Structure formats: structure tokens, C-alpha cells
Amino acid sequence: MSPISDPRPTIVRLLSNMASAKEIQQYLKRFSQLDATRFAVVKVGGAVLRDELGALVSSLAFLQQVGLTPIVLHGAGPQLDEEMAAAGIGKTTIDGLRVTSPQGLAVVRRVFQQQNLRLVEALQSEGVRATSIQSGVFEADYLGRRKYGLVGKVVGIHTAGIEAAIKARSIPVIASLGETASGQILNINADWAANELVKQLQPYKIIFLTGTGGLLDDRGRIIDSIHLSTEYDELMKQPWLHSGMKVKIQQIHDLLMDLPPSSSVSITRPDELAKELFTHRGSGTLVRRGERIRRHRSWKTLDLERLRTLVESSFGRTLTRDYFDSTTPWRVYCSENYRAAIILTREDGMLHMDKFAVSEDAQGEGLGRAIWQVMHAENPKLFWRSRRGNPINEFYFANADGAMKDERWTVFWYGLDEWDMIRAAVEHCRQRPATLEGSLHG
């Protein structure tokens, strides 16, 4: 399916300033193992088409260059507002939906055709293969003719046109217009259309491109990731979560509950799409169903072989044979599928993090952050050590109150506010025997 014999050198070169080669190769391998129609559905808002067309075209061109074919579905809200006003048709919304009269539908069809062809022509002008699909995908029925007029709900998805485009290595660009069994065209909310398309195709990635670049917290900062299994209920209680964002998160939650656990939703800017897809840090908000985090007070309730495999694969080194016999856990936080774990011990009356492991296939999902947040909320004081040069040290520095380095270890802590406690923690880390040795394959 790839238009070039080996896309890896290209993508590594283009993304080298964003992430390590190992990180990039990890995502390439993951995406290349998917069926072509299951890579990604990209929902593009009308404001993006209006304001950031160049960045959108560049990002989609890049994906095609490295052998990936996203499915693009677009809206046209701002353009419709402008054209409806020019036509003297007032805007009426009920439940957030645009009431559509026969006169209004004529404008809707014209605007969607214009915006669809505008994107397709912009892609083709940059040498990107793209196919305009303005009808034939969404079988629809009236949502409520008396209340909403010619507004539809999706009752069926027809993918033949999409599959034909992908087979030809061409990006399908789809308008969110539906058609009844009798041939009546209906206006469909683009987010609804995207959700129904996603449920049918079950892609690995669902991407919403917006001008804000992600979901924003109470300070207007982008929330980098949300794990619904551990964060959804608490997030819904936040007073700063305004109605529009709350509805969006609820919709994403309901969508992901209907998809395989591997699926995820990314909300990002068009010019940050490659960074969001191919780096652990990403750019924007990554939302996953996630895994439940279970708490254990002893080894007895854990599958120690699975835990050993997780730790060793995460560190690329082997645990000492007597690790589970010689180490007494105080708490073990472990995701339900053994893809992330934190092992705490109690040392001289203080809590010590002995291991923090995240499997390779879970890196970049936010699972490590999710398990850290659960652990941190329940343990206000903690210390731990990490080898110099450990790639995760950047995360540790961001989440620690302080750190001390020597030639071998960096000792981190949070919540320790007395110098005697800090000194004892540092001394313990310097004297603590290593529990990882050699290499996994050595």
C-alpha cells in the first residue's frame, strides 16, 4: 500500500527534531500493521478549512508520503453561517442543531460541495491523491421533520466509495450529507457523521482538528491526555468544564466505549498532526478508554510472571531472580492488563518507589501518566531514584519537588519538606542494591 518503497528514512528525517528515531519507528511499526481502512478518521471543522487550509494540506500530504491514507470528513459551519446570511435565511438552532428548510438545504448542498472540492483541489495541487465523496456514504432518516426540518440522523454507512479510494491510495474527502432511501438529501451534523463513520470502521486513531489544538483546562492550558477509566467521573465534576466542552468529552466517552480498547481520540491543530501521531509527547489532547488501575498490598494477588515480564520489557534488563522474595511491597499499582505498574516499598518510615514500568505498546497512550496520578493522589510523600540518562527523567523532574544527582543516580522526591528526611532518602538510594542486571537479551 505504500507509495514509496520504504517510508521510514523519510519520516525519521522529518520528525527527528520532535522525537527519537526509536520512538518514531515504534509508531510506524504500529500503524503499518493495521488494515489500510483502519488507520485513521480525521474530522475537519469548517473553521480549519477557512483559516488553516495550508497546514491541513501539508499534514495530509505528509501522511500520504509515508504510506498512510487517512479518511477525512469535514464540516462547514462558519461558511454556512456566512452564505445563509447572504441568502437572507435566518439561523435557527434547536438542541445545537441547525434547523434546515428546503431553501436552506440548497445552500447547505452548495456550500458543502464548494468546501469539499476546495480541499480536494488544494491537496491535488500539492501532488496528493484525493477523492471527492459528496454523497453515498451516509444513509439517513429524518431526525424530526417538524422540529428540525431537513436534518438527518445516520441509519447506515456505505463504505464502497471509501474503500475504492484507499485501494487507489487516494485520500477520501467526505462531506457530511446524508440521503434517505427515497433519495432526499439531508443535512447531518458533522460530529454525528464522524462518530457513526468511526463506529463502522473502528479505526485505530480518531482525530479532531481544531483551532484550539485540544481540550483546555481551567487555566486555558491544553490537557495533554485523558484516561477515561480513571479520570472521567472526576473530570465531569469540575466547575470550570463549560457546557460545550463537557458535551464533547461525553460524546468522546460514549464513542470510545463502542470501540476496541486500542482506539483513541486525538484533538490537535492541523500543523501539529504529525507530532501528535508519531511522538510519545504528542501535541494536543489524547483521549483513551484506558485501563482500570488495581491496588495490591502483597505479591499474592498479582500474577508475578506477568509483572516480571512487564518490568523487564520496560527496562530492557532482567530482574534479579530473588526480587519478589527479597522485596516487600507496601503498595503495587497495576493496570488491569499488566501494561503499567508502580511498586512502592516502605523504607525507614518513608515511601519509596522501587519500580515504575510501562510496556512499549502502552507508551504514548497516557497510561503511565494515569497510573502515576492515581498513585500520587494516594501518597503525598515519596522518594525514588533513576539512572542518569534515563529517558523518563524529564517526566520525573516535572513531577518532583526536588532532586539530587551523583555520578550514577538521580534521587527524586516530592512532599518531603524536612532536610533530615531528604538526606535519609538520598542516602538510602545510594546504598540500595540494584535489582536489575544485564540486558534482556544478553
C-alpha positions as CSV (number, residue, x, y, z in Angstrom):
1,M,0.0,0.0,0.0
2,S,2.9,2.4,0.5
3,P,3.6,4.8,-2.4
4,I,7.3,4.7,-1.6
5,S,9.4,1.6,-1.1
6,D,10.4,2.4,2.5
7,P,8.9,5.4,4.2
8,R,10.9,5.1,7.4
9,P,14.0,7.1,6.4
10,T,11.7,10.0,5.3
11,I,9.6,10.1,8.4
12,V,12.6,9.7,10.7
13,R,14.3,12.7,9.0
14,L,11.2,14.9,9.0
15,L,10.4,14.1,12.6
16,S,13.9,14.0,14.0
17,N,13.5,17.3,15.8
18,M,10.4,16.1,17.6
19,A,11.4,12.6,18.9
20,S,14.0,9.9,18.9
21,A,14.3,7.5,16.0
22,K,13.3,4.6,18.2
23,E,10.1,6.4,19.2
24,I,9.2,7.2,15.6
25,Q,9.9,3.6,14.4
26,Q,7.7,2.3,17.1
27,Y,4.7,4.3,15.8
28,L,5.5,3.4,12.2
29,K,5.5,-0.3,13.0
30,R,2.2,0.0,14.9
31,F,0.5,1.9,12.0
32,S,1.9,-0.3,9.3
33,Q,0.4,-3.4,10.9
34,L,-3.1,-2.0,10.5
35,D,-5.6,-2.6,7.7
36,A,-5.4,0.5,5.5
37,T,-9.0,1.5,6.3
38,R,-8.4,1.2,10.0
39,F,-5.5,3.8,10.3
40,A,-7.4,7.0,11.0
41,V,-10.6,9.0,10.5
42,V,-9.8,12.8,10.6
43,K,-12.7,15.1,11.3
44,V,-12.0,18.7,10.0
45,G,-14.1,21.6,11.2
46,G,-15.2,24.3,8.8
47,A,-13.1,26.9,10.7
48,V,-10.0,24.8,9.9
49,L,-10.9,24.7,6.2
50,R,-11.3,28.5,6.3
51,D,-8.3,29.5,8.4
52,E,-5.7,26.7,8.2
53,L,-6.1,25.1,4.9
54,G,-2.4,25.2,4.1
55,A,-1.4,23.5,7.3
56,L,-4.1,20.9,6.8
57,V,-2.9,20.1,3.3
58,S,0.7,19.8,4.4
59,S,-0.1,17.4,7.2
60,L,-2.3,15.2,5.0
61,A,0.4,15.3,2.3
62,F,3.0,14.1,4.8
63,L,0.9,11.2,5.8
64,Q,0.4,10.1,2.3
65,Q,4.1,10.5,1.6
66,V,4.9,8.0,4.3
67,G,2.4,5.4,3.1
68,L,-0.6,6.2,5.3
69,T,-4.1,7.1,4.0
70,P,-6.4,8.8,6.4
71,I,-10.1,9.1,5.8
72,V,-11.1,12.8,6.0
73,L,-14.6,14.0,6.9
74,H,-15.3,17.8,7.0
75,G,-17.9,20.2,8.2
76,A,-18.6,23.8,7.0
77,G,-20.3,25.6,9.9
78,P,-18.8,29.1,9.6
79,Q,-19.2,29.0,5.8
80,L,-22.8,28.0,6.1
81,D,-23.4,30.9,8.6
82,E,-22.0,33.4,6.0
83,E,-23.8,32.0,3.0
84,M,-27.1,31.6,4.8
85,A,-26.9,35.3,5.9
86,A,-26.1,36.4,2.4
87,A,-29.1,34.5,1.2
88,G,-31.3,36.2,3.7
89,I,-32.0,33.0,5.6
90,G,-32.0,33.4,9.4
91,K,-30.2,30.9,11.6
92,T,-32.3,28.9,13.9
93,T,-30.8,26.2,16.2
94,I,-32.6,23.6,18.4
95,D,-30.6,21.4,20.7
96,G,-27.4,22.8,19.0
97,L,-28.6,21.6,15.5
98,R,-29.2,24.0,12.6
99,V,-32.9,23.8,11.5
100,T,-32.8,23.3,7.8
101,S,-35.6,24.4,5.5
102,P,-35.8,23.4,1.7
103,Q,-34.3,26.8,0.9
104,G,-31.6,26.3,3.5
105,L,-30.8,22.9,2.2
106,A,-30.0,24.3,-1.2
107,V,-27.4,26.5,0.4
108,V,-26.1,23.6,2.5
109,R,-25.6,21.4,-0.6
110,R,-23.8,24.2,-2.5
111,V,-21.5,25.1,0.4
112,F,-20.6,21.5,1.2
113,Q,-19.7,21.0,-2.5
114,Q,-17.6,24.1,-2.6
115,Q,-15.7,23.3,0.6
116,N,-15.2,19.6,-0.4
117,L,-13.8,20.5,-3.8
118,R,-11.7,23.3,-2.2
119,L,-9.9,20.8,0.0
120,V,-9.6,18.2,-2.7
121,E,-8.2,20.7,-5.2
122,A,-5.8,22.0,-2.6
123,L,-4.5,18.5,-2.0
124,Q,-4.2,17.7,-5.6
125,S,-2.3,20.9,-6.4
126,E,0.3,19.6,-3.9
127,G,0.6,16.3,-5.7
128,V,-1.6,14.5,-3.1
129,R,-4.1,11.9,-4.4
130,A,-7.5,12.8,-3.1
131,T,-11.1,11.7,-4.0
132,S,-14.1,13.9,-3.5
133,I,-17.0,12.0,-1.9
134,Q,-20.1,14.2,-1.5
135,S,-22.8,11.6,-1.2
136,G,-23.3,7.8,-1.0
137,V,-21.7,7.2,2.4
138,F,-24.4,8.2,4.9
139,E,-27.8,6.6,4.6
140,A,-30.1,8.8,6.7
141,D,-33.6,9.3,8.0
142,Y,-35.3,12.4,9.3
143,L,-34.3,13.3,12.8
144,G,-37.6,15.0,13.4
145,R,-39.1,16.7,10.3
146,R,-41.4,19.0,12.1
147,K,-38.8,20.1,14.7
148,Y,-35.6,20.2,12.7
149,G,-36.7,20.3,9.0
150,L,-34.3,18.6,6.6
151,V,-31.9,17.4,9.2
152,G,-30.9,13.7,9.3
153,K,-29.7,11.0,11.6
154,V,-27.4,8.3,10.2
155,V,-29.1,4.9,9.9
156,G,-26.5,3.2,7.7
157,I,-22.9,3.5,6.4
158,H,-21.8,2.5,2.9
159,T,-18.1,2.2,2.6
160,A,-17.6,1.1,-1.0
161,G,-16.5,4.6,-2.2
162,I,-14.1,5.0,0.7
163,E,-12.6,1.5,0.2
164,A,-12.2,2.2,-3.6
165,A,-10.3,5.5,-2.9
166,I,-8.0,3.8,-0.3
167,K,-7.3,1.0,-2.7
168,A,-6.2,3.6,-5.2
169,R,-4.0,5.2,-2.4
170,S,-6.2,8.3,-2.6
171,I,-7.4,10.2,0.5
172,P,-11.2,10.1,0.6
173,V,-12.6,13.5,1.4
174,I,-16.2,13.1,2.6
175,A,-19.0,15.7,3.1
176,S,-21.4,15.2,6.0
177,L,-24.6,15.0,3.8
178,G,-27.0,12.1,4.1
179,E,-29.5,10.6,1.8
180,T,-32.8,8.8,2.6
181,A,-33.8,5.6,0.9
182,S,-36.0,7.6,-1.4
183,G,-33.2,9.9,-2.4
184,Q,-33.9,13.0,-0.3
185,I,-30.7,14.8,0.7
186,L,-30.5,15.7,4.5
187,N,-28.1,17.9,6.4
188,I,-26.2,15.9,9.1
189,N,-24.2,17.3,12.0
190,A,-20.5,16.7,11.1
191,D,-19.6,15.4,14.5
192,W,-22.5,12.9,14.4
193,A,-21.5,11.8,11.0
194,A,-17.9,11.3,12.1
195,N,-19.0,9.3,15.1
196,E,-21.1,6.9,13.1
197,L,-18.4,6.5,10.5
198,V,-15.9,5.7,13.3
199,K,-18.2,3.1,14.8
200,Q,-18.5,1.4,11.4
201,L,-14.8,1.5,10.5
202,Q,-13.3,1.2,14.0
203,P,-10.1,3.0,13.2
204,Y,-7.0,2.9,15.4
205,K,-7.0,6.7,15.5
206,I,-9.8,9.3,15.6
207,I,-8.6,12.8,15.1
208,F,-10.5,16.0,15.6
209,L,-8.6,19.0,14.1
210,T,-9.5,22.3,15.7
211,G,-8.1,25.8,16.0
212,T,-7.6,25.5,19.8
213,G,-5.4,22.4,19.4
214,G,-7.0,20.4,22.2
215,L,-9.3,20.5,25.2
216,L,-8.5,23.3,27.7
217,D,-8.3,23.2,31.5
218,D,-9.3,25.8,34.0
219,R,-6.3,27.9,33.1
220,G,-6.7,27.7,29.4
221,R,-3.9,25.2,29.0
222,I,-4.2,22.1,26.8
223,I,-4.9,18.9,28.7
224,D,-2.4,16.5,27.2
225,S,-4.2,13.3,27.9
226,I,-7.4,11.9,29.5
227,H,-7.8,8.3,30.6
228,L,-11.5,7.8,30.8
229,S,-11.2,4.7,33.1
230,T,-9.5,6.7,35.8
231,E,-10.4,10.4,35.2
232,Y,-13.8,10.7,33.5
233,D,-16.0,10.8,36.6
234,E,-13.8,13.4,38.4
235,L,-13.5,15.4,35.2
236,M,-17.2,15.7,34.8
237,K,-17.5,17.2,38.3
238,Q,-15.1,20.1,37.5
239,P,-16.9,23.5,37.8
240,W,-14.6,25.0,35.1
241,L,-15.7,22.5,32.5
242,H,-18.1,24.5,30.4
243,S,-21.1,23.0,28.7
244,G,-19.6,22.8,25.2
245,M,-16.5,21.0,26.3
246,K,-18.5,18.8,28.7
247,V,-20.7,17.6,25.8
248,K,-17.6,17.0,23.7
249,I,-16.0,14.8,26.3
250,Q,-19.3,12.9,26.9
251,Q,-19.5,12.3,23.2
252,I,-15.9,11.0,23.0
253,H,-16.5,8.8,26.1
254,D,-19.6,7.2,24.5
255,L,-17.8,6.8,21.2
256,L,-14.7,5.1,22.8
257,M,-16.9,2.8,24.8
258,D,-18.2,1.4,21.5
259,L,-14.7,0.8,20.0
260,P,-11.8,-1.6,20.7
261,P,-9.6,-0.6,23.7
262,S,-6.8,0.2,21.3
263,S,-8.7,3.1,19.7
264,S,-8.1,6.6,20.8
265,V,-9.2,10.2,20.1
266,S,-6.7,13.0,19.4
267,I,-7.7,16.6,19.4
268,T,-5.0,18.8,17.9
269,R,-4.1,21.5,15.4
270,P,-3.6,20.7,11.7
271,D,0.1,21.8,11.8
272,E,0.7,19.5,14.8
273,L,-0.9,16.4,13.4
274,A,2.4,14.5,12.7
275,K,3.8,15.3,16.1
276,E,0.5,14.0,17.7
277,L,0.7,10.8,15.7
278,F,4.3,9.9,15.9
279,T,5.7,11.0,19.2
280,H,5.1,10.0,22.8
281,R,4.7,13.6,23.9
282,G,2.2,14.3,21.2
283,S,0.6,17.7,20.7
284,G,-2.9,18.3,21.8
285,T,-5.3,16.1,23.8
286,L,-5.2,12.4,23.6
287,V,-8.3,10.6,25.0
288,R,-8.3,6.9,25.6
289,R,-10.7,4.5,27.3
290,G,-7.7,3.4,29.3
291,E,-7.4,0.6,31.8
292,R,-8.6,0.3,35.4
293,I,-5.8,0.7,37.9
294,R,-5.8,-2.0,40.6
295,R,-4.2,-1.7,44.0
296,H,-2.4,-4.6,45.7
297,R,-0.9,-4.9,49.2
298,S,1.2,-8.0,48.6
299,W,2.5,-10.2,45.8
300,K,-0.1,-12.8,46.5
301,T,-2.8,-11.1,44.5
302,L,-0.6,-10.4,41.5
303,D,0.5,-12.6,38.5
304,L,4.2,-12.3,39.2
305,E,5.2,-13.7,35.8
306,R,3.2,-11.1,34.0
307,L,4.6,-8.4,36.4
308,R,8.2,-9.6,35.8
309,T,7.7,-9.6,32.0
310,L,6.3,-6.0,32.2
311,V,9.2,-4.7,34.3
312,E,11.9,-6.4,32.3
313,S,10.5,-5.4,28.9
314,S,10.1,-1.8,30.1
315,F,13.7,-1.5,31.4
316,G,15.2,-3.8,28.8
317,R,17.1,-5.6,31.7
318,T,16.4,-8.6,33.8
319,L,15.2,-8.5,37.4
320,T,17.3,-10.4,39.9
321,R,16.0,-13.9,40.5
322,D,15.1,-13.3,44.1
323,Y,13.5,-9.9,43.5
324,F,10.0,-10.9,44.7
325,D,11.4,-12.9,47.6
326,S,13.7,-10.1,48.8
327,T,11.4,-7.1,48.2
328,T,8.4,-6.4,50.5
329,P,5.8,-4.3,48.7
330,W,3.9,-1.6,50.6
331,R,1.6,-1.0,47.6
332,V,1.6,-2.1,44.0
333,Y,-0.4,-0.2,41.4
334,C,-1.0,-2.3,38.3
335,S,-3.2,-1.7,35.3
336,E,-5.7,-4.5,34.7
337,N,-3.8,-5.8,31.6
338,Y,-0.3,-5.6,33.1
339,R,0.8,-2.8,30.8
340,A,1.8,-0.4,33.5
341,A,2.8,-0.8,37.2
342,I,4.3,1.1,40.1
343,I,5.9,-0.7,43.0
344,L,6.2,1.1,46.4
345,T,8.1,-0.1,49.4
346,R,8.4,1.4,52.9
347,E,11.9,2.4,53.9
348,D,12.7,3.9,57.3
349,G,9.1,5.2,57.7
350,M,9.1,6.8,54.2
351,L,7.5,5.6,51.0
352,H,9.9,4.7,48.2
353,M,9.1,4.0,44.6
354,D,11.1,0.9,43.6
355,K,9.8,0.4,40.0
356,F,7.8,2.4,37.5
357,A,7.2,0.3,34.4
358,V,5.2,1.0,31.2
359,S,5.1,-1.5,28.4
360,E,6.4,-0.4,25.0
361,D,3.0,-0.7,23.3
362,A,1.4,1.5,26.0
363,Q,4.0,4.3,25.7
364,G,2.4,7.4,24.2
365,E,-1.1,6.4,25.4
366,G,-1.0,8.3,28.6
367,L,-1.3,5.1,30.7
368,G,1.9,5.9,32.6
369,R,0.6,9.3,33.4
370,A,-2.8,7.8,34.5
371,I,-1.2,5.3,36.9
372,W,1.1,8.0,38.2
373,Q,-1.8,10.3,39.0
374,V,-3.7,7.5,40.9
375,M,-0.6,6.7,42.9
376,H,0.3,10.4,43.5
377,A,-3.2,11.2,44.8
378,E,-2.9,8.5,47.5
379,N,0.7,9.0,48.5
380,P,1.6,12.6,49.4
381,K,5.2,11.9,50.2
382,L,7.6,9.8,48.1
383,F,11.2,9.4,47.0
384,W,12.8,7.3,44.3
385,R,16.0,7.1,42.2
386,S,16.7,6.8,38.5
387,R,19.8,6.1,36.5
388,R,21.5,9.1,34.8
389,G,20.4,9.3,31.2
390,N,17.1,7.5,31.8
391,P,14.6,8.9,29.1
392,I,11.9,9.2,31.7
393,N,13.9,11.6,33.9
394,E,12.3,14.6,32.1
395,F,9.0,13.4,33.5
396,Y,10.4,12.8,36.9
397,F,11.9,16.3,37.1
398,A,8.5,17.8,36.1
399,N,6.7,15.8,38.8
400,A,9.3,16.1,41.7
401,D,9.7,18.8,44.2
402,G,13.4,18.3,44.2
403,A,16.3,16.1,43.0
404,M,20.0,15.4,43.8
405,K,22.5,13.9,41.3
406,D,25.6,11.9,41.7
407,E,27.7,10.1,39.1
408,R,25.3,7.2,38.9
409,W,21.9,8.1,40.2
410,T,19.5,11.0,40.4
411,V,17.4,10.9,43.5
412,F,13.9,12.5,43.3
413,W,11.3,13.3,45.9
414,Y,8.0,15.1,46.4
415,G,6.3,16.1,49.7
416,L,9.5,15.8,51.8
417,D,9.8,19.1,53.5
418,E,12.5,18.4,56.1
419,W,16.1,18.2,55.3
420,D,16.7,15.2,57.5
421,M,14.1,13.2,55.5
422,I,15.6,14.3,52.2
423,R,19.1,13.3,53.4
424,A,17.9,9.9,54.6
425,A,16.2,9.3,51.3
426,V,19.3,10.2,49.3
427,E,21.5,8.0,51.4
428,H,19.1,5.1,51.1
429,C,19.1,5.4,47.3
430,R,22.9,5.5,47.2
431,Q,23.2,2.3,49.3
432,R,20.2,0.4,47.9
433,P,21.4,-2.7,45.9
434,A,20.5,-2.7,42.2
435,T,17.7,-5.1,41.3
436,L,18.1,-5.0,37.6
437,E,21.1,-6.6,35.9
438,G,22.5,-7.3,32.4
439,S,20.2,-6.9,29.4
440,L,17.0,-8.6,28.5
441,H,18.7,-10.4,25.6
442,G,22.2,-10.5,26.9
